[in-house]
Amino acid sequence: MNNNQYTFTYENEPNDKNIYYMFQRLILPTIISSQYKPYKKYWEDYKRLLSIFTKWINIYYNGNSLKLINEDDFKETDSLITDLKFNCLEIETEYIEEIDIWYNEFLELWKNQS
């Protein structure tokens, strides 16, 4: 039996499979964080991130290009993630670190898409 059809290796190349995977990896820790009890004080910030990411997913799937996403959104997102990393440092960093990693992957894909 050939299992190659079931395997996937993420690469930082802006194609549909990699973008889909990146969005999955970005959105899941954001959803969890928006209801994760230790982060309760910051739920609104996580919900704001979730709203931004959801908007980006809609833009991508309606226009089939990451370049349709407005670069001005990145300033707010950078600020939110930086603040959350700092604020959650003493609580639990696993989810915000995961968000940060996949946000940076998003930026690379966005930058590399023609």
C-alpha positions as semicolon CSV with decimal commas, in nm:
position;residue;x (nm);y (nm);z (nm)
1;M;0,000;0,000;0,000
2;N;0,131;0,342;-0,096
3;N;0,070;0,601;0,176
4;N;0,224;0,894;-0,014
5;Q;-0,121;1,038;-0,077
6;Y;-0,166;1,072;0,301
7;T;0,160;1,245;0,379
8;F;0,227;1,614;0,360
9;T;0,544;1,810;0,418
10;Y;0,498;2,179;0,480
11;E;0,728;2,404;0,282
12;N;0,746;2,779;0,288
13;E;0,624;2,808;-0,071
14;P;0,298;2,990;-0,141
15;N;0,083;2,716;-0,290
16;D;-0,268;2,607;-0,190
17;K;-0,160;2,313;0,028
18;N;0,100;2,511;0,222
19;I;-0,129;2,811;0,268
20;Y;-0,416;2,588;0,383
21;Y;-0,185;2,414;0,631
22;M;-0,042;2,743;0,758
23;F;-0,393;2,880;0,821
24;Q;-0,486;2,563;1,011
25;R;-0,178;2,591;1,229
26;L;-0,237;2,963;1,285
27;I;-0,607;2,948;1,365
28;L;-0,613;2,650;1,604
29;P;-0,399;2,795;1,886
30;T;-0,581;3,126;1,842
31;I;-0,919;2,959;1,893
32;I;-0,789;2,770;2,195
33;S;-0,635;3,085;2,342
34;S;-0,957;3,281;2,311
35;Q;-1,116;3,047;2,568
36;Y;-0,811;2,919;2,758
37;K;-0,880;2,999;3,125
38;P;-0,526;3,106;3,221
39;Y;-0,549;3,366;2,941
40;K;-0,891;3,492;3,050
41;K;-0,764;3,845;3,108
42;Y;-0,654;3,857;2,741
43;W;-0,945;3,680;2,573
44;E;-1,056;3,994;2,392
45;D;-0,711;4,034;2,236
46;Y;-0,712;3,671;2,123
47;K;-1,061;3,716;1,983
48;R;-0,936;4,020;1,793
49;L;-0,654;3,810;1,647
50;L;-0,906;3,542;1,557
51;S;-1,116;3,803;1,379
52;I;-0,815;3,927;1,182
53;F;-0,707;3,575;1,083
54;T;-1,061;3,481;0,983
55;K;-1,080;3,790;0,764
56;W;-0,751;3,691;0,598
57;I;-0,876;3,338;0,533
58;N;-1,188;3,480;0,368
59;I;-0,983;3,720;0,157
60;Y;-0,750;3,442;0,046
61;Y;-1,022;3,192;-0,042
62;N;-1,235;3,451;-0,220
63;G;-0,945;3,599;-0,419
64;N;-0,697;3,310;-0,429
65;S;-0,407;3,537;-0,336
66;L;-0,243;3,633;-0,008
67;K;-0,139;3,962;-0,169
68;L;-0,502;4,081;-0,146
69;I;-0,453;4,100;0,231
70;N;-0,385;4,458;0,334
71;E;-0,037;4,510;0,473
72;D;-0,176;4,769;0,717
73;D;-0,336;4,481;0,913
74;F;0,012;4,354;0,996
75;K;0,089;4,648;1,227
76;E;-0,208;4,572;1,451
77;T;-0,136;4,200;1,441
78;D;0,233;4,251;1,523
79;S;0,136;4,471;1,816
80;L;-0,123;4,226;1,950
81;I;0,110;3,929;1,927
82;T;0,401;4,117;2,086
83;D;0,182;4,237;2,374
84;L;0,034;3,891;2,426
85;K;0,376;3,726;2,425
86;F;0,489;3,969;2,692
87;N;0,168;3,946;2,898
88;C;0,142;3,567;2,883
89;L;0,509;3,505;2,953
90;E;0,449;3,423;3,319
91;I;0,124;3,236;3,253
92;E;0,179;2,988;2,972
93;T;0,352;3,056;2,645
94;E;0,278;2,745;2,441
95;Y;-0,020;2,886;2,250
96;I;0,108;3,237;2,191
97;E;0,443;3,097;2,077
98;E;0,261;2,874;1,829
99;I;0,063;3,172;1,703
100;D;0,382;3,372;1,665
101;I;0,558;3,094;1,471
102;W;0,272;3,051;1,226
103;Y;0,214;3,424;1,193
104;N;0,576;3,452;1,081
105;E;0,516;3,168;0,836
106;F;0,214;3,360;0,708
107;L;0,432;3,669;0,655
108;E;0,687;3,466;0,459
109;L;0,418;3,313;0,239
110;W;0,262;3,656;0,189
111;K;0,599;3,805;0,095
112;N;0,683;3,519;-0,143
113;Q;0,352;3,509;-0,326
114;S;0,367;3,680;-0,663
